[in-house]
Structures are given as structure tokens and as C-alpha cells.
């Protein structure tokens, strides 16, 4: 993210557990109508950019030096939850 005056900044993020969202919703009078957890699909070769060819004076792309990274990352995330979708209704 770039600020109005051209400085680079970061957006604040928060990580909350699933239970925190559920407790907050229940405390405010919501009921859970449904909850879906779509799983990650297998990764295609198109999901990964090939390593760049760099000039000799330029440091190499660290990840490009490890050809096993795409396969390992794909295996690690295969079948894990990609998204949690709640359907709440207020009582």
C-alpha cells in the first residue's frame, strides 16, 4: 500500500479464530443457518510463475532456486479449507 504522500505503508490485519466469530455473532443475537468450508483445489502449473533469468550481478530469486517449492506447497495445502462461509440470521 502506498500513502498519499508516496510512502510505503502496511494495512493492519487481525487474525481471529473461528470460535471468536461465532461467539461474537451469538452474543449479538444471530443464529447460524449454515456454514460451508470449500476446500482448496489441486494447484495447476499455471499457478506458479517460472523463475526469472537474472543478470549475473543481480542476486537470484531465492524461491526460484528451489524447484520443489511449488509441488511441496501444493501438497501442503491440498484438501485444506480455502474459505469459511457463514450464513447468519438475526433472531
Buried (B, 14 or more C-beta within 10 A) or exposed (E): EEEEEEEEEEEEEEEEEEEEEBEEBEEEEBEEEEEEEEEBEEBEEEEBEEBEEEEEEEEEEEEBEEEEBBEEBBEEBEEEEEEEEBEBEEE
